[in-house]
Amino acid sequence: MPKRCQPCLGRDIKDAILREIRDPGVDAVVGKVRDCDDPVGIELCGKVGRARSAYQEFIGGCLREAKVKSFADAPAKMKACAAAWRNRPK
């Protein structure tokens, strides 16, 4: 199982934030963030996207080749691409 990211702020960073922004709400949020080992360190966590599936790659390429120009011609070309996916050599 992948390790979950745990955001942290260095002690010096926390002190600077609390010194500059005097707000009880900010104090509460900053207080909940764990301390980094490095006093000036910051570790933020972002969402990592899932890789595209083989189907998504195939359909995307097929639709680009079909040169879909409008919403009106998209359904017919999508059906043709889906049929090509089902009939592709495996």
Secondary structure, DSSP 8 states (H G I E B T S, - for coil): -------EE-HHHHHHHHHH---HHHHHHHHHSEE-SSTT-EE----------HHHHHHHHHHHHHT--STTTHHHHHHHHHHHHHHS--
